[in-house]
Amino acid sequence: MDALAIVRRVAATRDGVVTLAQARAAGFSVHDVHRLCRAGRWRALARGGYLVDADLYDGVPRRARIRAAVASFGPGAAVVLGTAAELYGIEGLRPSDSIHLSVPGPAARPARAAHPEVVVHQLVIAPVQFGRVAGIMATEPLRTVSDLLLREDRYTAVSLLDSALNRGLVSTAGLERVPSLLRGRRGAVAARGYLAEANGLAQSPLETRTRLRCVDGKVPPDALQLEVRDHDGYLVGIGDMGWRVARIIAEADGRAPHGNPAALFTDRHRQNRLLNAGWTVLRFTWSDTLRPDYIPWVVGQAIAAARPRRS
């Protein structure tokens, strides 16, 4: 097998990335690697890290960039905080190009000049609190979420908890360990309060934010992922959250899952079935959650309108 075939086989398991050491072990010289980069066939991502066959990619894959950054800082480096959450698929944070790494000792010092996109932290992390995502060293989900709770506002923090629970990355029992991970750290008191508001039934940060607006506005839903059935037991629809006595359902309409024509068609049919079954359907978007009073006001008006029907 020739050197390029060997490198490609290695890169195929590492998001297209190889280190200089791996390239040299396959038979490439430093000059060969630099020549490939000048020709645009490879691309240098970090110190000693390269994207193989870069001309076949539309830009640099995000995970390839993260992997190269970790490799460039040596075996003690690990992904932490928002970048670890990103790798696990834990939602709730704003998108960011930054790469958060924990790097022990002297290796952290030259980071800013060499890797401006890398934010280096020197966290005290027990070995058992590390895991791997696609072979990339990272703090395990519970430690990742715990660290973020100390740094984020309530809405973001609860969204992260909900997402980790919903994806099965953290269990309800596991949350009982969070206070011990927070003890003695700045922001621990507020962070512990977020735990009581977590609910793994929420399927998106938008659903979490909508629910929290209702809680803050004194109209909390009494059910999440509420199944509505007709008299024959047929499933009419499932609401993101509901007020069962008032027969009200609220839907959090994210752009991605509800924005394409097929989804809109399905949503309309489901809404018609719910309306015919005697349920009021409210719909909220992300921009609605930015107005503290709007969502609870709309829900409150719907509850008030439902009272004459129930009497």
KEVO-421230 format. One record per residue (C-alpha): residue number from 1; residue in three letters; x, y, z. Coordinates in nm, 2 decimals. Layout:
<sites>
+-----+---------+--------+--------+--------+
| num | residuo |      x |      y |      z |
+-----+---------+--------+--------+--------+
| NUM |     ALA |      X |      Y |      Z |
...
+-----+---------+--------+--------+--------+
</sites>
This chain:
<sites>
+-----+---------+--------+--------+--------+
| num | residuo |      x |      y |      z |
+-----+---------+--------+--------+--------+
|   1 |     MET |   0.00 |   0.00 |   0.00 |
|   2 |     ASP |   0.15 |   0.34 |  -0.10 |
|   3 |     ALA |   0.19 |   0.63 |   0.15 |
|   4 |     LEU |  -0.11 |   0.82 |   0.03 |
|   5 |     ALA |  -0.34 |   0.52 |   0.06 |
|   6 |     ILE |  -0.22 |   0.47 |   0.42 |
|   7 |     VAL |  -0.27 |   0.83 |   0.51 |
|   8 |     ARG |  -0.62 |   0.83 |   0.36 |
|   9 |     ARG |  -0.71 |   0.52 |   0.55 |
|  10 |     VAL |  -0.60 |   0.69 |   0.88 |
|  11 |     ALA |  -0.78 |   1.01 |   0.78 |
|  12 |     ALA |  -1.10 |   0.83 |   0.71 |
|  13 |     THR |  -1.14 |   0.74 |   1.08 |
|  14 |     ARG |  -1.04 |   1.09 |   1.20 |
|  15 |     ASP |  -1.27 |   1.34 |   1.01 |
|  16 |     GLY |  -1.01 |   1.36 |   0.73 |
|  17 |     VAL |  -0.73 |   1.48 |   0.97 |
|  18 |     VAL |  -0.38 |   1.34 |   1.01 |
|  19 |     THR |  -0.09 |   1.46 |   1.21 |
|  20 |     LEU |   0.25 |   1.53 |   1.07 |
|  21 |     ALA |   0.38 |   1.23 |   1.27 |
|  22 |     GLN |   0.12 |   1.00 |   1.11 |
|  23 |     ALA |   0.20 |   1.13 |   0.76 |
|  24 |     ARG |   0.57 |   1.07 |   0.82 |
|  25 |     ALA |   0.51 |   0.72 |   0.96 |
|  26 |     ALA |   0.32 |   0.65 |   0.63 |
|  27 |     GLY |   0.62 |   0.75 |   0.43 |
|  28 |     PHE |   0.58 |   1.13 |   0.36 |
|  29 |     SER |   0.86 |   1.37 |   0.42 |
|  30 |     VAL |   0.80 |   1.72 |   0.57 |
|  31 |     HIS |   0.87 |   1.86 |   0.22 |
|  32 |     ASP |   0.60 |   1.63 |   0.07 |
|  33 |     VAL |   0.34 |   1.76 |   0.32 |
|  34 |     HIS |   0.43 |   2.12 |   0.25 |
|  35 |     ARG |   0.41 |   2.06 |  -0.12 |
|  36 |     LEU |   0.06 |   1.91 |  -0.09 |
|  37 |     CYS |  -0.05 |   2.21 |   0.11 |
|  38 |     ARG |   0.09 |   2.46 |  -0.14 |
|  39 |     ALA |  -0.10 |   2.27 |  -0.41 |
|  40 |     GLY |  -0.42 |   2.30 |  -0.22 |
|  41 |     ARG |  -0.46 |   1.92 |  -0.19 |
|  42 |     TRP |  -0.40 |   1.92 |   0.19 |
|  43 |     ARG |  -0.47 |   2.20 |   0.43 |
|  44 |     ALA |  -0.29 |   2.29 |   0.75 |
|  45 |     LEU |  -0.55 |   2.32 |   1.03 |
|  46 |     ALA |  -0.33 |   2.35 |   1.34 |
|  47 |     ARG |   0.03 |   2.30 |   1.44 |
|  48 |     GLY |   0.11 |   1.96 |   1.29 |
|  49 |     GLY |  -0.25 |   1.88 |   1.18 |
|  50 |     TYR |  -0.37 |   1.86 |   0.82 |
|  51 |     LEU |  -0.69 |   1.80 |   0.63 |
|  52 |     VAL |  -0.62 |   1.53 |   0.37 |
|  53 |     ASP |  -0.78 |   1.58 |   0.03 |
|  54 |     ALA |  -0.89 |   1.93 |   0.13 |
|  55 |     ASP |  -0.98 |   2.02 |  -0.23 |
|  56 |     LEU |  -1.28 |   1.77 |  -0.20 |
|  57 |     TYR |  -1.43 |   1.96 |   0.09 |
|  58 |     ASP |  -1.66 |   2.27 |   0.09 |
|  59 |     GLY |  -1.47 |   2.44 |   0.36 |
|  60 |     VAL |  -1.33 |   2.27 |   0.67 |
|  61 |     PRO |  -1.56 |   2.04 |   0.86 |
|  62 |     ARG |  -1.61 |   2.17 |   1.22 |
|  63 |     ARG |  -1.52 |   1.84 |   1.39 |
|  64 |     ALA |  -1.20 |   1.82 |   1.18 |
|  65 |     ARG |  -1.10 |   2.16 |   1.30 |
|  66 |     ILE |  -1.17 |   2.06 |   1.67 |
|  67 |     ARG |  -0.98 |   1.73 |   1.63 |
|  68 |     ALA |  -0.68 |   1.91 |   1.48 |
|  69 |     ALA |  -0.67 |   2.17 |   1.76 |
|  70 |     VAL |  -0.68 |   1.90 |   2.03 |
|  71 |     ALA |  -0.40 |   1.70 |   1.86 |
|  72 |     SER |  -0.18 |   2.01 |   1.83 |
|  73 |     PHE |  -0.17 |   2.06 |   2.21 |
|  74 |     GLY |  -0.06 |   1.70 |   2.28 |
|  75 |     PRO |  -0.20 |   1.41 |   2.48 |
|  76 |     GLY |  -0.31 |   1.61 |   2.78 |
|  77 |     ALA |  -0.55 |   1.83 |   2.59 |
|  78 |     ALA |  -0.93 |   1.77 |   2.60 |
|  79 |     VAL |  -1.24 |   1.95 |   2.47 |
|  80 |     VAL |  -1.44 |   2.12 |   2.74 |
|  81 |     LEU |  -1.74 |   2.35 |   2.80 |
|  82 |     GLY |  -1.94 |   2.46 |   2.49 |
|  83 |     THR |  -1.72 |   2.27 |   2.24 |
|  84 |     ALA |  -1.77 |   1.94 |   2.44 |
|  85 |     ALA |  -2.15 |   2.01 |   2.44 |
|  86 |     GLU |  -2.13 |   2.07 |   2.07 |
|  87 |     LEU |  -1.96 |   1.73 |   2.01 |
|  88 |     TYR |  -2.22 |   1.55 |   2.22 |
|  89 |     GLY |  -2.51 |   1.72 |   2.05 |
|  90 |     ILE |  -2.62 |   1.90 |   2.37 |
|  91 |     GLU |  -2.82 |   2.20 |   2.25 |
|  92 |     GLY |  -2.89 |   2.54 |   2.41 |
|  93 |     LEU |  -2.58 |   2.75 |   2.34 |
|  94 |     ARG |  -2.53 |   3.00 |   2.07 |
|  95 |     PRO |  -2.32 |   2.88 |   1.78 |
|  96 |     SER |  -1.96 |   2.98 |   1.82 |
|  97 |     ASP |  -1.64 |   2.93 |   1.62 |
|  98 |     SER |  -1.43 |   2.92 |   1.94 |
|  99 |     ILE |  -1.28 |   2.59 |   2.04 |
| 100 |     HIS |  -1.26 |   2.54 |   2.42 |
| 101 |     LEU |  -0.98 |   2.32 |   2.54 |
| 102 |     SER |  -0.84 |   2.23 |   2.88 |
| 103 |     VAL |  -0.47 |   2.21 |   2.85 |
| 104 |     PRO |  -0.24 |   2.12 |   3.15 |
| 105 |     GLY |   0.08 |   2.30 |   3.24 |
| 106 |     PRO |   0.31 |   2.50 |   3.01 |
| 107 |     ALA |   0.15 |   2.38 |   2.69 |
| 108 |     ALA |  -0.13 |   2.64 |   2.75 |
| 109 |     ARG |   0.10 |   2.94 |   2.74 |
| 110 |     PRO |   0.17 |   2.99 |   2.36 |
| 111 |     ALA |  -0.19 |   2.91 |   2.26 |
| 112 |     ARG |  -0.33 |   3.25 |   2.19 |
| 113 |     ALA |  -0.08 |   3.35 |   1.92 |
| 114 |     ALA |  -0.06 |   3.01 |   1.75 |
| 115 |     HIS |  -0.43 |   2.93 |   1.77 |
| 116 |     PRO |  -0.65 |   3.24 |   1.79 |
| 117 |     GLU |  -0.97 |   3.04 |   1.77 |
| 118 |     VAL |  -0.87 |   2.82 |   2.07 |
| 119 |     VAL |  -0.98 |   2.93 |   2.42 |
| 120 |     VAL |  -0.75 |   2.75 |   2.66 |
| 121 |     HIS |  -0.86 |   2.67 |   3.01 |
| 122 |     GLN |  -0.67 |   2.49 |   3.29 |
| 123 |     LEU |  -0.95 |   2.31 |   3.47 |
| 124 |     VAL |  -0.91 |   2.06 |   3.75 |
| 125 |     ILE |  -1.07 |   1.75 |   3.60 |
| 126 |     ALA |  -1.06 |   1.40 |   3.75 |
| 127 |     PRO |  -0.96 |   1.12 |   3.51 |
| 128 |     VAL |  -1.30 |   0.95 |   3.55 |
| 129 |     GLN |  -1.47 |   1.27 |   3.42 |
| 130 |     PHE |  -1.32 |   1.24 |   3.07 |
| 131 |     GLY |  -1.47 |   1.05 |   2.78 |
| 132 |     ARG |  -1.43 |   1.03 |   2.41 |
| 133 |     VAL |  -1.65 |   1.15 |   2.12 |
| 134 |     ALA |  -1.55 |   0.99 |   1.79 |
| 135 |     GLY |  -1.21 |   0.94 |   1.95 |
| 136 |     ILE |  -1.17 |   1.30 |   2.07 |
| 137 |     MET |  -1.09 |   1.34 |   2.44 |
| 138 |     ALA |  -1.36 |   1.55 |   2.61 |
| 139 |     THR |  -1.52 |   1.60 |   2.95 |
| 140 |     GLU |  -1.80 |   1.35 |   2.99 |
| 141 |     PRO |  -2.16 |   1.49 |   2.95 |
| 142 |     LEU |  -2.24 |   1.53 |   3.32 |
| 143 |     ARG |  -1.92 |   1.72 |   3.39 |
| 144 |     THR |  -1.97 |   1.92 |   3.07 |
| 145 |     VAL |  -2.31 |   2.03 |   3.17 |
| 146 |     SER |  -2.21 |   2.11 |   3.52 |
| 147 |     ASP |  -1.93 |   2.34 |   3.41 |
| 148 |     LEU |  -2.16 |   2.52 |   3.18 |
| 149 |     LEU |  -2.43 |   2.57 |   3.45 |
| 150 |     LEU |  -2.18 |   2.80 |   3.63 |
| 151 |     ARG |  -2.12 |   3.02 |   3.32 |
| 152 |     GLU |  -2.46 |   3.05 |   3.16 |
| 153 |     ASP |  -2.79 |   3.23 |   3.23 |
| 154 |     ARG |  -3.09 |   3.04 |   3.36 |
| 155 |     TYR |  -3.27 |   3.00 |   3.02 |
| 156 |     THR |  -2.95 |   2.87 |   2.86 |
| 157 |     ALA |  -2.86 |   2.65 |   3.15 |
| 158 |     VAL |  -3.20 |   2.48 |   3.17 |
| 159 |     SER |  -3.20 |   2.43 |   2.80 |
| 160 |     LEU |  -2.87 |   2.25 |   2.83 |
| 161 |     LEU |  -3.00 |   2.03 |   3.11 |
| 162 |     ASP |  -3.32 |   1.95 |   2.91 |
| 163 |     SER |  -3.12 |   1.86 |   2.60 |
| 164 |     ALA |  -2.88 |   1.63 |   2.78 |
| 165 |     LEU |  -3.16 |   1.45 |   2.95 |
| 166 |     ASN |  -3.37 |   1.42 |   2.63 |
| 167 |     ARG |  -3.08 |   1.27 |   2.45 |
| 168 |     GLY |  -3.01 |   1.02 |   2.72 |
| 169 |     LEU |  -2.66 |   1.16 |   2.78 |
| 170 |     VAL |  -2.75 |   1.24 |   3.14 |
| 171 |     SER |  -3.00 |   1.06 |   3.36 |
| 172 |     THR |  -3.23 |   1.21 |   3.62 |
| 173 |     ALA |  -3.04 |   1.01 |   3.88 |
| 174 |     GLY |  -2.71 |   1.15 |   3.75 |
| 175 |     LEU |  -2.83 |   1.50 |   3.81 |
| 176 |     GLU |  -2.81 |   1.42 |   4.18 |
| 177 |     ARG |  -2.43 |   1.42 |   4.15 |
| 178 |     VAL |  -2.42 |   1.78 |   4.00 |
| 179 |     PRO |  -2.42 |   1.96 |   4.34 |
| 180 |     SER |  -2.10 |   1.78 |   4.44 |
| 181 |     LEU |  -1.94 |   1.89 |   4.11 |
| 182 |     LEU |  -2.05 |   2.25 |   4.18 |
| 183 |     ARG |  -1.95 |   2.27 |   4.54 |
| 184 |     GLY |  -1.73 |   2.56 |   4.63 |
| 185 |     ARG |  -1.73 |   2.70 |   4.28 |
| 186 |     ARG |  -1.84 |   3.05 |   4.18 |
| 187 |     GLY |  -2.21 |   3.05 |   4.07 |
| 188 |     ALA |  -2.29 |   2.72 |   4.24 |
| 189 |     VAL |  -2.59 |   2.85 |   4.43 |
| 190 |     ALA |  -2.77 |   2.97 |   4.12 |
| 191 |     ALA |  -2.67 |   2.67 |   3.92 |
| 192 |     ARG |  -2.82 |   2.43 |   4.18 |
| 193 |     GLY |  -3.15 |   2.61 |   4.14 |
| 194 |     TYR |  -3.16 |   2.53 |   3.76 |
| 195 |     LEU |  -3.16 |   2.15 |   3.84 |
| 196 |     ALA |  -3.52 |   2.16 |   3.97 |
| 197 |     GLU |  -3.64 |   2.32 |   3.65 |
| 198 |     ALA |  -3.49 |   2.05 |   3.41 |
| 199 |     ASN |  -3.73 |   1.83 |   3.22 |
| 200 |     GLY |  -3.60 |   1.58 |   2.96 |
| 201 |     LEU |  -3.94 |   1.58 |   2.78 |
| 202 |     ALA |  -3.85 |   1.91 |   2.62 |
| 203 |     GLN |  -3.72 |   1.83 |   2.27 |
| 204 |     SER |  -3.55 |   2.16 |   2.19 |
| 205 |     PRO |  -3.42 |   2.48 |   2.35 |
| 206 |     LEU |  -3.72 |   2.66 |   2.20 |
| 207 |     GLU |  -3.96 |   2.44 |   2.39 |
| 208 |     THR |  -3.75 |   2.50 |   2.71 |
| 209 |     ARG |  -3.76 |   2.87 |   2.67 |
| 210 |     THR |  -4.13 |   2.87 |   2.59 |
| 211 |     ARG |  -4.20 |   2.67 |   2.91 |
| 212 |     LEU |  -3.98 |   2.89 |   3.13 |
| 213 |     ARG |  -4.17 |   3.20 |   3.00 |
| 214 |     CYS |  -4.49 |   3.04 |   3.10 |
| 215 |     VAL |  -4.35 |   2.95 |   3.44 |
| 216 |     ASP |  -4.22 |   3.30 |   3.50 |
| 217 |     GLY |  -4.56 |   3.44 |   3.39 |
| 218 |     LYS |  -4.75 |   3.22 |   3.64 |
| 219 |     VAL |  -4.92 |   3.00 |   3.38 |
| 220 |     PRO |  -4.70 |   2.69 |   3.39 |
| 221 |     PRO |  -4.81 |   2.40 |   3.16 |
| 222 |     ASP |  -4.92 |   2.09 |   3.34 |
| 223 |     ALA |  -4.79 |   1.85 |   3.08 |
| 224 |     LEU |  -4.52 |   1.82 |   2.82 |
| 225 |     GLN |  -4.55 |   1.61 |   2.50 |
| 226 |     LEU |  -4.92 |   1.59 |   2.57 |
| 227 |     GLU |  -5.10 |   1.31 |   2.38 |
| 228 |     VAL |  -5.45 |   1.41 |   2.27 |
| 229 |     ARG |  -5.68 |   1.12 |   2.18 |
| 230 |     ASP |  -6.04 |   1.11 |   2.06 |
| 231 |     HIS |  -6.32 |   0.92 |   2.21 |
| 232 |     ASP |  -6.21 |   0.60 |   2.04 |
| 233 |     GLY |  -5.86 |   0.63 |   2.17 |
| 234 |     TYR |  -5.72 |   0.74 |   1.83 |
| 235 |     LEU |  -5.41 |   0.97 |   1.87 |
| 236 |     VAL |  -5.51 |   1.30 |   1.73 |
| 237 |     GLY |  -5.18 |   1.47 |   1.80 |
| 238 |     ILE |  -4.90 |   1.55 |   2.05 |
| 239 |     GLY |  -4.85 |   1.90 |   2.18 |
| 240 |     ASP |  -4.52 |   2.03 |   2.30 |
| 241 |     MET |  -4.69 |   2.15 |   2.62 |
| 242 |     GLY |  -5.04 |   2.16 |   2.74 |
| 243 |     TRP |  -5.30 |   2.29 |   2.99 |
| 244 |     ARG |  -5.53 |   1.99 |   3.02 |
| 245 |     VAL |  -5.83 |   2.14 |   3.21 |
| 246 |     ALA |  -5.84 |   2.44 |   2.97 |
| 247 |     ARG |  -5.78 |   2.21 |   2.67 |
| 248 |     ILE |  -5.50 |   2.42 |   2.54 |
| 249 |     ILE |  -5.18 |   2.31 |   2.36 |
| 250 |     ALA |  -4.88 |   2.53 |   2.28 |
| 251 |     GLU |  -4.64 |   2.45 |   2.00 |
| 252 |     ALA |  -4.29 |   2.58 |   1.99 |
| 253 |     ASP |  -4.22 |   2.63 |   1.61 |
| 254 |     GLY |  -3.85 |   2.61 |   1.53 |
| 255 |     ARG |  -3.74 |   2.71 |   1.19 |
| 256 |     ALA |  -3.57 |   2.38 |   1.10 |
| 257 |     PRO |  -3.83 |   2.12 |   1.19 |
| 258 |     HIS |  -4.13 |   2.33 |   1.09 |
| 259 |     GLY |  -4.00 |   2.54 |   0.80 |
| 260 |     ASN |  -4.02 |   2.31 |   0.50 |
| 261 |     PRO |  -4.34 |   2.27 |   0.30 |
| 262 |     ALA |  -4.40 |   1.90 |   0.40 |
| 263 |     ALA |  -4.37 |   1.99 |   0.77 |
| 264 |     LEU |  -4.61 |   2.29 |   0.72 |
| 265 |     PHE |  -4.86 |   2.06 |   0.55 |
| 266 |     THR |  -4.84 |   1.81 |   0.83 |
| 267 |     ASP |  -4.87 |   2.08 |   1.10 |
| 268 |     ARG |  -5.18 |   2.22 |   0.94 |
| 269 |     HIS |  -5.36 |   1.88 |   0.92 |
| 270 |     ARG |  -5.26 |   1.80 |   1.29 |
| 271 |     GLN |  -5.38 |   2.15 |   1.40 |
| 272 |     ASN |  -5.72 |   2.10 |   1.23 |
| 273 |     ARG |  -5.76 |   1.76 |   1.40 |
| 274 |     LEU |  -5.68 |   1.92 |   1.74 |
| 275 |     LEU |  -5.92 |   2.20 |   1.68 |
| 276 |     ASN |  -6.20 |   1.97 |   1.58 |
| 277 |     ALA |  -6.13 |   1.77 |   1.90 |
| 278 |     GLY |  -6.20 |   2.08 |   2.10 |
| 279 |     TRP |  -5.85 |   2.20 |   2.18 |
| 280 |     THR |  -5.71 |   2.55 |   2.14 |
| 281 |     VAL |  -5.37 |   2.54 |   1.96 |
| 282 |     LEU |  -5.12 |   2.83 |   2.03 |
| 283 |     ARG |  -4.80 |   2.86 |   1.83 |
| 284 |     PHE |  -4.48 |   3.04 |   1.95 |
| 285 |     THR |  -4.15 |   3.11 |   1.78 |
| 286 |     TRP |  -3.80 |   3.20 |   1.91 |
| 287 |     SER |  -3.86 |   3.57 |   1.87 |
| 288 |     ASP |  -4.17 |   3.53 |   2.09 |
| 289 |     THR |  -3.95 |   3.40 |   2.38 |
| 290 |     LEU |  -3.74 |   3.72 |   2.37 |
| 291 |     ARG |  -4.04 |   3.92 |   2.49 |
| 292 |     PRO |  -4.09 |   3.83 |   2.86 |
| 293 |     ASP |  -4.46 |   3.90 |   2.89 |
| 294 |     TYR |  -4.59 |   3.80 |   2.55 |
| 295 |     ILE |  -4.62 |   3.42 |   2.58 |
| 296 |     PRO |  -4.78 |   3.42 |   2.93 |
| 297 |     TRP |  -5.02 |   3.69 |   2.82 |
| 298 |     VAL |  -5.14 |   3.48 |   2.52 |
| 299 |     VAL |  -5.17 |   3.17 |   2.73 |
| 300 |     GLY |  -5.35 |   3.36 |   3.00 |
| 301 |     GLN |  -5.60 |   3.50 |   2.75 |
| 302 |     ALA |  -5.66 |   3.15 |   2.61 |
| 303 |     ILE |  -5.72 |   3.01 |   2.96 |
| 304 |     ALA |  -5.96 |   3.29 |   3.04 |
| 305 |     ALA |  -6.15 |   3.23 |   2.72 |
| 306 |     ALA |  -6.18 |   2.86 |   2.80 |
| 307 |     ARG |  -6.35 |   2.92 |   3.13 |
| 308 |     PRO |  -6.70 |   2.99 |   2.99 |
| 309 |     ARG |  -6.68 |   2.67 |   2.78 |
| 310 |     ARG |  -6.61 |   2.47 |   3.09 |
| 311 |     SER |  -6.88 |   2.62 |   3.31 |
+-----+---------+--------+--------+--------+
</sites>
